[in-house]
């Protein structure tokens, strides 16, 4: 009898180990572009995730002390977006976020507008995303010897229910926002090459002070520039997330085809190499 129990226990442990291994293997990598990450980066993200789980205090306590838990690189992106937001603060128009994903840049604009211009009811934050990843690729997206491993259909797909999750967050934050009875944000779900033309047609009065392009690929980047650039007054800003990046050649080619690289003064920050921007002159 003891031997039978030991055998059953070993079998159970084996099954549990197999299930855990399969579960770990099915999880997405903690870091983007894992083949380009160092072992130190992987260890850092793993330790940081564990630290969040094990650190004392309520979730709200942790959020109030977010610099303890947020990677330097993520704070860097927030600071860069903050600087760009201030450059367009006195330009009339709304902010269009092409490529919302999990809502980081979208909510950066939401918070900054609520802080710096609490009574500017004319500035809307408008987000576009498929919420199911990259729909399709164009030949221009393959013009690189080392493209991103995410350049494929459904690449960068967020978790199920992400759009509803972002809208829930909007409702929570709007409870303390000035003029919260006036809607400030909207999210349009679907293939941007279909939804953006419909949106522009339905909103002929739209002005855009800030266009954040973060869709990684050629076709929606090209269309966004074609349709939104005519709505941008002088002083408005375009943000590029992957321009000049060999992992995502489509964005650079779209800018080259629609505007021409030499027609833009593409600026960047010394502390945030990935984000660049151009002011409409």
Rosetta silent file (secondary structure, phi, psi, omega in degrees, C-alpha in Angstrom):
SEQUENCE: XXXXXXXXXXXXXXXXXXXXXXXXXXXXXXXXXXXXXXXXXXXXXXXXXXXXXXXXXXXXXXXXXXXXXXXXXXXXXXXXXXXXXXXXXXXXXXXXXXXXXXXXXXXXXXXXXXXXXXXXXXXXXXXXXXXXXXXXXXXXXXXXXXXXXXXXXXXXXXXXXXXXXXXXXXXXXXXXXXXXXXXXXXXXXXXXXXXXXXXXXXXXXXXXXXXXXXXXXXXXXXXXXXXXXXXXXXXXXXXXXXXXXXXXXXXXXXXXXXXXXXXXXXXXXXXXXXXXXXXXX
SCORE:     score description
SCORE:     0.000 S_00000001
   1 L     0.000  -48.253  177.164    0.000    0.000    0.000 S_00000001
   2 H   -58.555  -37.645  179.715    2.733    2.548    0.866 S_00000001
   3 H   -65.078  -39.826  178.887    4.474    1.727   -2.416 S_00000001
   4 H   -63.196  -40.585  178.829    1.260    2.325   -4.374 S_00000001
   5 H   -64.306  -39.473 -179.735    0.809    5.719   -2.665 S_00000001
   6 H   -65.312  -40.885  179.131    4.403    6.644   -3.478 S_00000001
   7 H   -65.092  -43.101  178.769    3.934    5.697   -7.118 S_00000001
   8 H   -63.461  -40.017  179.131    0.688    7.706   -7.345 S_00000001
   9 H   -64.133  -41.614  178.221    2.396   10.668   -5.687 S_00000001
  10 H   -63.832  -42.658  178.343    5.286   10.506   -8.180 S_00000001
  11 H   -62.450  -43.027  179.794    2.855   10.288  -11.089 S_00000001
  12 H   -62.918  -43.360  178.280    0.892   13.249   -9.732 S_00000001
  13 H   -62.504  -38.702  178.485    4.079   15.283   -9.312 S_00000001
  14 H   -64.567  -42.329  178.823    5.100   14.374  -12.866 S_00000001
  15 H   -64.717  -44.149  179.329    1.740   15.473  -14.254 S_00000001
  16 H   -61.996  -41.039  179.336    1.848   18.739  -12.319 S_00000001
  17 H   -63.991  -41.227  179.280    5.373   19.455  -13.519 S_00000001
  18 H   -64.010  -43.454  179.252    4.352   18.782  -17.118 S_00000001
  19 H   -61.957  -42.669 -179.599    1.309   21.067  -16.805 S_00000001
  20 H   -65.158  -40.335  178.928    3.464   23.843  -15.319 S_00000001
  21 H   -64.360  -41.689  178.414    6.040   23.497  -18.079 S_00000001
  22 H   -65.383  -38.726  179.777    3.328   23.664  -20.740 S_00000001
  23 H   -65.317  -43.341  178.873    1.789   26.712  -19.045 S_00000001
  24 H   -63.966  -41.885 -179.038    5.156   28.504  -18.909 S_00000001
  25 H   -65.668  -29.181 -178.039    5.869   27.636  -22.543 S_00000001
  26 H   -81.629  -13.061 -178.788    2.475   29.028  -23.608 S_00000001
  27 L   -75.859  144.314  176.002    3.094   32.390  -21.942 S_00000001
  28 L   -68.211  154.573  178.930    4.319   35.272  -24.115 S_00000001
  29 L   -62.960  147.725 -179.912    7.874   36.445  -23.433 S_00000001
  30 L   -68.422  -28.829 -177.869    8.221   39.099  -20.744 S_00000001
  31 L  -112.146  145.894  172.422   10.375   41.219  -23.045 S_00000001
  32 L   -71.017  150.738  178.389    9.774   42.348  -26.614 S_00000001
  33 L    49.061   58.573 -175.254   12.204   41.019  -29.201 S_00000001
  34 H   -57.288  -27.781 -179.736   13.644   38.375  -26.812 S_00000001
  35 H   -70.666  -14.677  179.205   16.323   37.390  -29.323 S_00000001
  36 H  -103.156    5.230 -177.198   17.744   40.928  -28.998 S_00000001
  37 L   -99.233  148.892  176.659   17.708   40.966  -25.190 S_00000001
  38 L   -84.203  163.255  177.397   20.601   40.200  -22.874 S_00000001
  39 H   -64.120  -30.586  178.016   20.370   37.670  -20.063 S_00000001
  40 H   -65.595  -39.637  177.442   20.661   40.601  -17.635 S_00000001
  41 H   -63.630  -43.390  179.718   17.523   42.185  -19.139 S_00000001
  42 H   -63.519  -42.378  179.365   15.604   38.934  -18.861 S_00000001
  43 H   -64.998  -40.386  179.988   16.704   38.476  -15.252 S_00000001
  44 H   -60.304  -49.270 -177.520   15.770   42.076  -14.429 S_00000001
  45 H   -64.933  -39.793  178.121   12.211   41.767  -15.769 S_00000001
  46 H   -63.456  -44.990 -179.965   11.708   38.423  -14.041 S_00000001
  47 H   -66.809  -36.939 -179.548   12.974   39.790  -10.723 S_00000001
  48 H   -66.973  -39.602  178.018   10.898   42.947  -11.071 S_00000001
  49 H   -63.630  -42.474  178.305    7.729   40.935  -11.685 S_00000001
  50 H   -65.867  -39.256 -179.783    8.447   38.800   -8.624 S_00000001
  51 H   -62.255  -42.029  176.908    9.228   41.905   -6.589 S_00000001
  52 H   -57.982  -45.634 -177.959    5.837   43.428   -7.442 S_00000001
  53 H   -65.353  -38.431 -172.531    4.071   40.267   -6.277 S_00000001
  54 H   -94.827  -13.218 -177.450    6.054   39.942   -3.039 S_00000001
  55 L   -67.095  138.400 -179.526    6.428   43.606   -2.085 S_00000001
  56 L   -71.643  158.076  179.199    4.364   44.641    0.971 S_00000001
  57 L   109.994  157.905  178.577    1.497   47.072    0.690 S_00000001
  58 L   -73.737  168.810  176.851   -1.799   47.224   -1.127 S_00000001
  59 H   -58.856  -41.428 -179.404   -2.033   47.568   -4.899 S_00000001
  60 H   -66.538  -37.296  175.206   -2.921   51.233   -4.468 S_00000001
  61 H   -59.090  -42.073 -179.360    0.113   51.732   -2.190 S_00000001
  62 H   -67.178  -41.235  179.489    2.290   50.268   -4.926 S_00000001
  63 H   -64.039  -37.238  177.839    0.733   52.436   -7.622 S_00000001
  64 H   -66.169  -24.995  179.902    1.369   55.545   -5.516 S_00000001
  65 L  -112.095   39.220 -171.368    5.026   54.511   -5.299 S_00000001
  66 H   -56.596  -28.936  179.674    5.298   53.399   -8.930 S_00000001
  67 H   -59.950  -22.493  176.770    8.974   54.469   -9.460 S_00000001
  68 H   -66.650  -28.199 -168.023    9.958   51.513   -7.247 S_00000001
  69 L  -112.394  -11.521 -174.935    8.359   49.084   -9.670 S_00000001
  70 L   -98.798  136.277 -179.803    8.681   50.642  -13.126 S_00000001
  71 L   -66.731  149.188  178.615   11.718   50.050  -15.316 S_00000001
  72 H   -53.618  -40.455 -177.685   13.911   53.015  -16.206 S_00000001
  73 H   -63.152  -34.958 -179.400   13.139   52.506  -19.901 S_00000001
  74 H   -74.414  -37.117  174.618    9.395   52.862  -19.305 S_00000001
  75 H   -65.075  -36.579  177.742    9.828   56.055  -17.299 S_00000001
  76 H   -57.824  -46.259  179.752   12.033   57.289  -20.143 S_00000001
  77 H   -62.867  -39.876  179.052    9.205   56.852  -22.655 S_00000001
  78 H   -63.461  -43.091 -179.676    6.789   58.691  -20.378 S_00000001
  79 H   -63.515  -39.858  179.025    9.196   61.612  -20.011 S_00000001
  80 H   -64.833  -44.118  178.764    9.693   61.826  -23.786 S_00000001
  81 H   -65.374  -35.624  177.491    5.952   61.842  -24.418 S_00000001
  82 H   -61.274  -45.906  179.202    5.551   64.454  -21.693 S_00000001
  83 H   -62.187  -42.205 -179.975    8.040   66.763  -23.416 S_00000001
  84 H   -66.601  -40.306  179.089    6.330   66.309  -26.778 S_00000001
  85 H   -58.330  -43.502 -178.645    2.904   66.938  -25.256 S_00000001
  86 H   -64.923  -31.115  179.818    4.092   70.269  -23.845 S_00000001
  87 H   -67.133  -26.032 -179.601    5.417   71.314  -27.269 S_00000001
  88 L  -106.816    7.858 -172.547    1.908   71.036  -28.739 S_00000001
  89 L   -56.293  -37.108 -175.805    0.001   72.245  -25.687 S_00000001
  90 L   -99.574   13.091  173.983   -0.979   75.574  -27.266 S_00000001
  91 L   -94.490  132.477 -178.357   -1.792   74.130  -30.700 S_00000001
  92 L   -74.458  139.583  176.914   -5.488   73.693  -31.341 S_00000001
  93 L   140.645  173.932  178.618   -6.681   70.191  -32.108 S_00000001
  94 E   -99.715  170.297  178.795   -7.169   66.683  -30.788 S_00000001
  95 E  -106.660  126.666  179.102   -4.666   63.911  -30.184 S_00000001
  96 E  -112.000  122.003 -176.765   -4.852   60.841  -32.420 S_00000001
  97 E  -108.332  102.701 -178.202   -3.173   57.683  -31.145 S_00000001
  98 E   -93.902  101.271 -175.755   -2.678   55.186  -33.984 S_00000001
  99 L   108.197   74.234 -174.165   -1.852   51.888  -32.300 S_00000001
 100 L   -77.504  -38.534 -175.718   -3.301   51.855  -28.767 S_00000001
 101 L    52.939 -110.906 -178.263   -2.323   48.274  -27.827 S_00000001
 102 L   -97.690    1.101  171.194   -2.664   48.155  -24.001 S_00000001
 103 L   100.523   11.028 -176.396   -3.231   51.888  -23.577 S_00000001
 104 H   -64.090  -58.013 -179.528    0.125   53.257  -22.355 S_00000001
 105 H   -66.622  -38.521 -179.919    0.489   56.193  -24.759 S_00000001
 106 H   -56.064  -46.727 -178.903   -3.299   56.685  -24.890 S_00000001
 107 H   -78.361  -21.831  171.810   -3.484   57.183  -21.138 S_00000001
 108 H   -61.463  -47.463  178.458   -0.367   59.327  -21.102 S_00000001
 109 H   -64.442  -39.627  179.953   -2.206   61.828  -23.306 S_00000001
 110 H   -59.955  -49.378 -178.444   -5.361   61.441  -21.219 S_00000001
 111 H   -67.434  -45.421 -176.568   -3.560   62.234  -17.961 S_00000001
 112 H   -63.713  -40.045  177.421   -1.384   65.037  -19.331 S_00000001
 113 H   -65.695  -39.977  179.254   -4.356   66.801  -20.896 S_00000001
 114 H   -65.824  -31.113 -178.880   -6.326   66.454  -17.677 S_00000001
 115 H   -81.026  -49.984 -170.561   -3.398   67.926  -15.701 S_00000001
 116 H   -86.301  -24.015 -177.441   -2.212   70.754  -17.963 S_00000001
 117 L  -142.852   64.294 -171.147   -5.503   71.840  -19.539 S_00000001
 118 L   -62.307  -20.709 -179.827   -8.326   70.642  -17.289 S_00000001
 119 L  -108.039   10.252  178.088  -10.965   72.855  -18.930 S_00000001
 120 L   -82.404   85.860 -178.021   -9.959   72.283  -22.552 S_00000001
 121 L   -76.279   -7.666 -179.097  -13.054   70.365  -23.579 S_00000001
 122 L   -85.896  -18.586 -179.089  -12.125   70.655  -27.270 S_00000001
 123 L   -85.153  109.430  176.736   -9.047   68.408  -26.979 S_00000001
 124 L  -102.022  152.732  174.640  -10.141   64.820  -27.482 S_00000001
 125 E  -108.731  113.055 -172.380   -7.955   61.729  -27.206 S_00000001
 126 E  -117.427  120.426 -176.857   -8.833   59.411  -30.087 S_00000001
 127 E  -113.787  144.501  177.132   -7.350   55.929  -30.300 S_00000001
 128 E  -127.069  136.583  174.510   -7.292   53.371  -33.108 S_00000001
 129 E  -165.665  152.405  174.506   -6.326   49.717  -32.904 S_00000001
 130 L   -76.228  -30.059 -173.669   -7.319   46.335  -34.289 S_00000001
 131 L    60.628   18.200  171.927   -6.944   44.805  -30.794 S_00000001
 132 L  -138.865   20.871  176.314   -6.033   41.563  -32.538 S_00000001
 133 L    87.105 -168.358 -178.551   -2.541   42.455  -33.705 S_00000001
 134 L   -66.614  125.823 -178.289   -1.182   43.138  -37.172 S_00000001
 135 L   -75.422  -44.415  179.930   -3.849   42.335  -39.793 S_00000001
 136 L  -161.995  160.772 -179.803   -1.573   41.872  -42.805 S_00000001
 137 L  -107.789  155.813  174.900    1.845   42.829  -44.141 S_00000001
 138 L  -110.041  162.132  177.083    2.869   44.711  -47.258 S_00000001
 139 H   -55.339  -31.845 -179.670    5.985   44.098  -49.379 S_00000001
 140 H   -63.981  -25.860 -179.001    7.457   47.262  -47.845 S_00000001
 141 H   -75.274  -10.959 -178.664    7.423   45.611  -44.423 S_00000001
 142 H  -101.311    7.321 -175.635    9.855   42.959  -45.649 S_00000001
 143 L   -83.610   57.283  178.383   12.529   45.405  -46.801 S_00000001
 144 L  -154.853  146.809  177.594   14.995   44.490  -44.069 S_00000001
 145 L   -81.638  -13.955 -179.850   17.597   41.776  -43.493 S_00000001
 146 L  -141.640   66.438 -179.967   16.602   41.521  -39.829 S_00000001
 147 L   -69.710  161.847  178.249   12.888   42.277  -39.409 S_00000001
 148 L   -63.904  146.606  176.155   11.131   41.959  -36.077 S_00000001
 149 L   -69.713  -11.835  177.977    9.833   38.551  -35.103 S_00000001
 150 L   -89.504   -4.158  178.971    6.498   40.279  -34.488 S_00000001
 151 L   -78.699   81.478 -179.713    6.122   41.272  -38.143 S_00000001
 152 L  -162.799  158.319  176.374    3.485   38.669  -38.921 S_00000001
 153 L   -54.507  134.668 -175.672   -0.317   38.456  -38.903 S_00000001
 154 L    71.928    7.144  174.401   -1.571   38.788  -35.312 S_00000001
 155 L   -62.617  142.346 -178.022    1.833   40.082  -34.230 S_00000001
 156 L    64.367   24.559  178.220    1.609   42.307  -31.129 S_00000001
 157 L   -69.321  127.604  177.226   -1.907   41.032  -30.382 S_00000001
 158 L   -78.543  178.317  178.320   -2.917   42.088  -26.839 S_00000001
 159 L   -67.083  155.581  178.668   -4.831   39.968  -24.399 S_00000001
 160 L   -59.923  141.214  177.369   -8.530   39.335  -24.988 S_00000001
 161 L    81.404   14.690 -175.132  -10.803   42.090  -23.711 S_00000001
 162 H   -67.105  -40.115  179.739   -8.147   44.812  -23.841 S_00000001
 163 H   -61.388  -44.505  178.965  -10.384   47.450  -25.421 S_00000001
 164 H   -63.593  -35.949  178.862  -13.038   46.909  -22.735 S_00000001
 165 H   -64.651  -42.929  178.924  -10.332   47.051  -20.090 S_00000001
 166 H   -64.596  -43.576  179.520   -9.070   50.432  -21.358 S_00000001
 167 H   -64.628  -33.498  175.418  -12.595   51.844  -21.489 S_00000001
 168 H   -63.916  -41.997  178.297  -13.154   50.653  -17.925 S_00000001
 169 H   -63.638  -39.373  177.042  -10.040   52.543  -16.861 S_00000001
 170 H   -57.891  -45.827 -178.934  -11.322   55.653  -18.639 S_00000001
 171 H   -62.112  -39.410  179.889  -14.562   55.460  -16.647 S_00000001
 172 H   -65.299  -48.937 -177.527  -12.665   55.122  -13.365 S_00000001
 173 H   -69.774  -27.105 -179.830  -10.346   58.065  -14.039 S_00000001
 174 H   -70.674  -15.013 -179.906  -13.169   60.207  -15.346 S_00000001
 175 L   -65.289  -23.814  179.338  -14.835   60.166  -11.915 S_00000001
 176 L  -117.327    8.970  179.750  -12.323   62.814  -10.734 S_00000001
 177 L   -82.911  140.936  174.625  -11.611   64.581  -14.055 S_00000001
 178 L   -61.384  143.835 -179.800  -12.712   68.187  -14.515 S_00000001
 179 L    53.897   39.411 -176.412  -15.675   68.529  -16.882 S_00000001
 180 L   -67.611  -11.624  176.912  -16.142   64.758  -16.759 S_00000001
 181 L   -75.377  -11.671  176.145  -19.681   65.178  -18.068 S_00000001
 182 L  -103.891  119.766 -177.471  -18.054   65.992  -21.442 S_00000001
 183 L   -63.488  133.904 -177.511  -16.542   62.918  -23.077 S_00000001
 184 L  -111.908  -20.117 -173.404  -12.819   63.333  -23.755 S_00000001
 185 E  -126.423  151.058  172.320  -11.775   59.954  -25.128 S_00000001
 186 E  -149.763  146.329  178.874  -12.861   57.534  -27.805 S_00000001
 187 E  -126.533  129.801  179.845  -11.433   54.270  -29.091 S_00000001
 188 E  -111.728  118.342 -177.076  -12.153   52.876  -32.532 S_00000001
 189 E   -97.312  141.929  177.051  -11.617   49.149  -32.899 S_00000001
 190 L   131.610  178.727  177.717  -10.912   47.391  -36.191 S_00000001
 191 L   -62.351  118.795 -174.575   -8.615   47.460  -39.187 S_00000001
 192 H   -60.455  -31.855 -179.861   -7.321   51.027  -39.303 S_00000001
 193 H   -66.581  -15.769  176.602   -7.308   51.051  -43.104 S_00000001
 194 H  -103.236  -42.958 -174.156  -11.104   50.684  -42.880 S_00000001
 195 H   -76.972  -34.629 -177.129  -12.012   52.531  -39.679 S_00000001
 196 H   -66.059  -46.337  176.513   -9.845   55.631  -40.142 S_00000001
 197 H   -58.994  -39.015  178.942  -11.379   56.741  -43.491 S_00000001
 198 H   -64.389  -41.481 -179.272  -14.853   56.274  -42.021 S_00000001
 199 H   -65.437  -45.470 -179.916  -13.928   58.307  -38.949 S_00000001
 200 H   -61.390  -41.769  179.804  -12.416   61.156  -40.963 S_00000001
 201 H   -64.122  -36.899 -177.802  -15.493   61.277  -43.208 S_00000001
 202 H   -79.954  -12.625 -177.550  -17.794   61.388  -40.181 S_00000001
 203 L  -129.510   68.713 -176.479  -15.761   64.160  -38.499 S_00000001
 204 L   -66.005  -15.370 -179.129  -15.057   66.804  -41.181 S_00000001
 205 L   -89.370   -0.745 -172.609  -14.336   69.390  -38.460 S_00000001
 206 L   -63.307  128.116  167.020  -11.442   67.374  -36.946 S_00000001
 207 L  -114.159  145.489 -177.256   -8.184   69.209  -36.214 S_00000001
 208 E  -125.695  120.040  178.508   -5.167   67.248  -34.979 S_00000001
 209 E   -93.502  -23.348 -178.289   -2.449   68.775  -32.814 S_00000001
 210 E  -146.220  123.439  177.108   -0.608   65.511  -32.115 S_00000001
 211 E  -116.250  113.188  178.925   -0.459   62.344  -34.204 S_00000001
 212 E  -101.445  112.050 -177.881    1.190   59.390  -32.497 S_00000001
 213 E  -102.611  114.304 -179.211    2.033   56.657  -35.024 S_00000001
 214 L  -145.336   55.718  178.388    2.833   53.294  -33.475 S_00000001
 215 L  -110.056   -5.972  168.445    1.451   50.610  -35.787 S_00000001
 216 L    75.600  -18.650 -172.339    4.857   49.315  -36.952 S_00000001
 217 L  -124.439  168.031 -168.917    3.848   48.571  -40.544 S_00000001
 218 H   -68.454  -56.684 -167.242    3.579   50.345  -43.884 S_00000001
 219 H   -60.531  -51.775  179.509   -0.067   50.407  -44.964 S_00000001
 220 H   -69.292  -30.163  176.272   -1.801   51.930  -41.901 S_00000001
 221 H   -64.304  -46.312  179.149    1.109   54.348  -41.364 S_00000001
 222 H   -59.794  -46.344 -178.168    0.820   55.550  -44.966 S_00000001
 223 H   -65.611  -40.711  179.070   -2.955   55.946  -44.712 S_00000001
 224 H   -60.549  -42.323  178.773   -2.746   57.796  -41.393 S_00000001
 225 H   -66.859  -41.500 -179.697   -0.328   60.306  -42.894 S_00000001
 226 H   -61.692  -42.493 -172.674   -2.456   60.729  -46.016 S_00000001
 227 H   -89.140  -32.388 -172.679   -5.675   61.364  -44.107 S_00000001
 228 H   -96.155  -31.797 -178.575   -4.551   63.167  -40.956 S_00000001
 229 H   -53.869  -41.824  177.651   -1.687   65.353  -42.175 S_00000001
 230 H   -64.483  -14.029 -179.893   -4.098   67.730  -43.989 S_00000001
 231 H   -94.975    3.207 -173.448   -5.897   68.177  -40.639 S_00000001
 232 L  -104.680  117.640  178.237   -2.726   69.283  -38.795 S_00000001
 233 L   -74.219  168.928  175.783   -2.010   73.031  -38.413 S_00000001
 234 L   -60.246  137.482 -176.434    1.496   74.485  -38.242 S_00000001
 235 L    96.696  -16.873  175.427    3.082   73.639  -34.921 S_00000001
 236 L   -68.130  161.947 -171.533    1.317   70.275  -34.684 S_00000001
 237 E  -128.576  139.672  170.773    3.519   67.257  -34.067 S_00000001
 238 E  -108.526  129.674  175.507    3.894   63.761  -35.514 S_00000001
 239 E  -103.153  131.973  175.900    5.469   61.127  -33.259 S_00000001
 240 E  -112.740  133.335 -179.242    7.281   58.189  -34.840 S_00000001
 241 L  -101.244  -23.255 -177.152    8.000   55.080  -32.802 S_00000001
 242 L  -131.220   16.779 -177.943    9.904   52.992  -35.348 S_00000001
 243 L   -67.719  136.891 -177.925   11.274   55.367  -37.961 S_00000001
 244 L    73.838   13.546 -176.940   14.796   54.423  -39.015 S_00000001
 245 L  -102.971  120.402 -177.544   14.405   51.070  -37.253 S_00000001
 246 L   -65.974  -18.856  178.318   15.541   48.031  -39.232 S_00000001
 247 L   -72.208  -27.608 -176.493   13.122   45.844  -37.293 S_00000001
 248 L  -133.962   74.417 -174.831   10.153   47.747  -38.742 S_00000001
 249 H   -67.519  -21.972 -174.626   11.098   49.156  -42.166 S_00000001
 250 H   -61.496  -36.591 -178.585    7.500   49.854  -43.216 S_00000001
 251 H   -63.904  -46.377 -179.855    7.107   52.972  -41.076 S_00000001
 252 H   -62.115  -41.204 -178.449   10.154   54.675  -42.592 S_00000001
 253 H   -67.761  -34.089  177.515    9.073   53.777  -46.116 S_00000001
 254 H   -66.404  -43.474  178.249    5.579   55.170  -45.531 S_00000001
 255 H   -63.406  -41.760  179.754    6.996   58.482  -44.303 S_00000001
 256 H   -62.436  -41.371 -176.945    9.365   58.578  -47.263 S_00000001
 257 H   -72.409  -36.427 -173.727    6.547   57.911  -49.744 S_00000001
 258 H   -92.349  -42.550 -175.345    4.022   60.396  -48.318 S_00000001
 259 L  -108.962  -40.753 -172.635    6.099   63.264  -46.929 S_00000001
 260 L    95.369  120.666 -175.539    9.694   62.682  -47.940 S_00000001
 261 H   -57.498  -41.354 -176.224   12.348   62.231  -45.280 S_00000001
 262 H   -71.633   -9.584  178.087   14.241   65.378  -46.308 S_00000001
 263 H   -88.602   -2.281 -178.691   11.081   67.455  -45.870 S_00000001
 264 L  -119.664  144.624  168.288   11.001   66.779  -42.141 S_00000001
 265 L   -96.781   95.872 -175.216   13.227   67.798  -39.274 S_00000001
 266 L   -87.768  114.453 -175.495   13.078   64.523  -37.364 S_00000001
 267 E  -108.528  159.231  179.217   14.129   65.142  -33.779 S_00000001
 268 E  -145.974  175.660  179.176   14.809   62.837  -30.880 S_00000001
 269 E  -108.491  145.138 -179.450   15.829   62.903  -27.234 S_00000001
 270 L   -64.426  -25.489 -176.000   19.281   61.980  -25.937 S_00000001
 271 L   -99.960   -6.525 -177.056   17.695   59.769  -23.283 S_00000001
 272 E  -136.457   81.055 -172.004   14.979   58.111  -25.440 S_00000001
 273 E   -66.803  -22.744 -174.327   16.444   56.825  -28.711 S_00000001
 274 E   -80.428  -33.506 -176.105   13.353   54.985  -29.977 S_00000001
 275 E   -90.664  129.684  174.013   10.889   57.900  -29.943 S_00000001
 276 E  -133.996  167.510 -176.358   11.293   60.679  -32.494 S_00000001
 277 E  -154.150  160.879  176.912    9.073   63.506  -33.669 S_00000001
 278 E  -137.968  135.707  178.118    8.636   66.189  -36.289 S_00000001
 279 E   -93.469  131.486  177.414    6.919   69.556  -35.955 S_00000001
 280 L   -70.227  123.604 -176.155    4.734   70.652  -38.871 S_00000001
 281 L  -118.988    0.000    0.000    6.256   73.877  -40.233 S_00000001
